């Protein structure tokens, strides 16, 4: 079975399941996952705590595998971007529009790519993140507009730099909101496509987000600046109640460790059993949460 090796990454902004960043400490360790195993997860650290994060690249591959067609109707509208005045809303929307930029890049729709690129740039500039989305970024992106893989990694690099800038400046609350917005938009796409195509693999990928959801609730609580996250936390916790209805089937196998090369291969198997009613309930709550973010 074909293998792909990834750097272990710190828990940072996840752009439609394709973005990641790594710290100097974590980059010393490698995690190998099976390309064909879309249920595999990576172990990562955030503020000293270990979390399990679904593999970003494999999520992207699965979404593209499930739906070959581009669905612009699933994108968040950009017409109201100038109406978002608070840091809270702008941070959330950077996550949402960043996910949409990743989606349009994947399908190489040039008109939509430029629309969401301009929108992301406008919002990040309003948050003081100009250095991450500067002239160099725009030039690199436009020069690779016919290569979806290159575009995604260029965007990933920009958001990695933005995340590091925010954390170094003690603005973790903004980083947490960006993550929440990006995760919500990615789950919006995933749930829409899972229902549309009745796809088991994508449904299980949604089930694999339960731990990630719990982690994000904790991040939003810890970084609840002036209680601005209160209503958002309530919505996330309500969604978590639906995720908790998912049945998890776990088959443990000892990981294979190559101490000399500091490589660990995860061999355990996890399956998620989500009945139709639970999936529809999750979809409905994600839709409501997303509307709260973009309204």
N, C-alpha and C positions, 0 to 999 in steps of 0.2 A: 504494500500500500504506500502511495506517495506521501512524503512528509514535507511539512513546511516549518521552519524554525523562526520564532518571533522573540524579540526582546521582551522580558517581563516589563510591564509598564505601570507607572503610578496612576492612581485613579483620578483622571482629569477629564476634560470635555470629550464627549463621545459623539462625533458627528455622524448621525445616521448609521451608527455601528461601524464606522470605518476609521475613526480618529483615535489616536492614542499618543501618549508622551511617556518618556522614560527619564528617570533620575540617574545620576552618576552611580549611586549605590545599586539600584535595581538593574542597571544595564550590565552588571557583571554576571547576572544569572540569565540563563536562557531556558525557554520552555518550548518543547517540540509538540506539535499537535498534528493529528491526521487531517489532511486536506479534505477527505471525504466525510469526516465525522463532524457534521455541523452542530452537534450538541456539545462539543468539547468546550471547556472553559479555561481561562487563565487565572492564576493566583496573583494578586497584586496588593500593594500596601498603600494606605492613606493615613497619614499622621500616626504611623506606628501600628495600625490595625491591618489585618489581612482580610481581603475580600476576594470573592470569586466573580470574575467578570467574563461573560461570554465572549469568545473570540471575535474581534471586530471584522477582520477580513472575511471570515467564513460567513458571517451574517450577511455581508454585502453580496458574496457569491450566491448565497441561498436566495436572496430577494431577486437578484437578476435571473436566477435559474427558474424561479416560480413564475415570474412575469416578464416576458420578452418585450411586451408593449409598454410604452411610455404613458403614464397617467397624469397629465397636468392638472386634472380636476382634484387631485389629492393635495396639491401644493397650497400653502397658506398665501392669501392675497397680500400683495405688496402695496396696495393703494393707500393704506392707512399708516404707513411707516412713520410719517411726520407727526402723527398724533400721539405717539408714545413718548411721553415727557419724563416719566420717572425712571430712575436707575433700575428699579425692580423690573419694570416692564421691558425696558431695553435689553437688559441682561437675558431675560427669558426668551425674547424674540431673536437675539443673536443665535441662541441655540436652535430655535425653530427654523429660521431662515438659513442657518448654516447646514442643517440637515437637508433642507430643500435644495441648497446649492450642491450638496453631495449627490442627491438624487438626480438632478438635472445633468450633472457632470457624467454620471454613470451612463445616461442615455444620450449624451452628446447633443442635446437640444440647444443650439447656440443662442437663440433668442432668449430662452428662459435662463440659460447660464448667465448671460450678461445682466438680465433683470435682477437675479438674486445676488449676483456678485456686487452690483451697485448698492443693493439694499443692505447686504452684510457690511460693506465698507462704510456706509453711512452710519449704521448703528454702532459699529466698533469704534469709529472715530468719536462718536458722542460719548463713549465710555473711556476715552483716553487710550485707545489701543491702536493708534495710527501706525506705530512702528511695526506691528505685526502684519498689517495690510497696506504696506507702502508701495511706492512705485515699482520696486524690485519684485514684489509679490505679483502685482498686476501684469508686469511684463512676462514673468515666468508662466503665469497662468494662461495669458493670451497666446503665448508661443507654443503652448501644448494643448490648445483647445480641441485638437483632433485626436488626442490621446487621453481617454477617460481615466486610465490608471494613473498617468502622470498628474492629471488635474487633481485627482483625489488626494494624492500624496502631498501635493503643493498646498492644498487647503489644509490638510492635516498638520503640516509643518507650521502654517500660520497660526492655527488654533493652539498648537502646542506652545508656541512662543507667547501667545496671548495668555494662556493659562499660567505659565511660569512667571510672567510679568505681574499678573494679578496676585499670585501667591507670595511673590517676593515683596510686594507692596502692601501686604496684609489686607488684601481685598478678596479673601476667600469666599465671602458671601456672594460676590458677583460671579465668581467661578462656579459656585454651586448652582446658581440660578441658570447659568448658561448650560450646565450639564442637564438640569431638570427640563429645560426647554427642548434641548436636542433629543433627550431620551423620549419625551412625550411625542415629539414629531415622528421619531423612528417607529414608536409603537403604534402610532396612528397609521402609518403606511403598512406595517406588519399585520395589524388586525384587519385592515380593509382588504388586503390581498389574501390573507388566510381565509376569510369568509368568502370572498369572490371566487377563489380557485379551489376552496375546500381542500387545502393542502396540509397534509399531516406534518411534514417537516417544518413548515413555517409556524404551524400551531404549536409544535413542541418548542420551537425557538422562543415563542412568546412565553411559554411556561418556564423557560430557562431564565427569565428576567426577574423571578420572584426575589432572589437574594439581592440583585442589583437595586430593585425597588426599595427593599428594606434599608439598604445602605444609603440611598439617596434621601430617604426620610430622615435618617440620622444626620446626614450632612446639612439638610435644610434646618433641622432643629438646632444644631450646634452653631450654625452661621445665620441665625435668625436676627438680622440687624433691625433693631427697634421694633421687633415683632411684625415686621413687614411680610414674613413668610407664613403667618398664622393660617390664613385661608387656604393657601396652597398646600400646606401640610395636611390640613383636614381632608382635602381632595385626594391627596396621595394615600393617606391612611385608609380612606374609603375604598380606593382602588385595591389596596393591599388586602382588604377583606375578601375581595373577589379572587385575587391571586391565591389566597390561602385555601381555596376550594379545589385547587389543582392537586391531583394525586401524583406523587413523585415515586418512581421505581428506581432504586439505586442498586447497582451491582459493583461491589468494591473489588478492585484488583490492585495489587501492589505496584506503585510507580516504578519505572525503570530509570535508574540514576547512573549517569556517566560522570563520576566524580572528577576524573582527569580534565574533562572538557566543560564541567559545570553545566551539564545538560540533563534535564529531567523530562522523561516522556510519561505523560499521564495515560493510564490504560483503563481507568474505571469507566463504567457505562451508566448513564442516567437517561431515563425516559420519563416523559410527562404525559399524563392522561388527563385531557381536558374535554369534558363533554360539551355538546353544542350550546346548552343553556349558559354554561360558565363562560364560554368564549364570547357569546353575544353580550353577556353582562359586562365582561372586561372591555369589549369594543365600545359599548355604550358609555361606560365611565371614562374611557380614554377620550372619546369624542367630547364629552362634557368638560373634562380637564383641559383639553386643547382649546376649546372655545373660550374658557376662562382666560387662557394665556393670550390668545390673539385678539380678543374683543377690545 
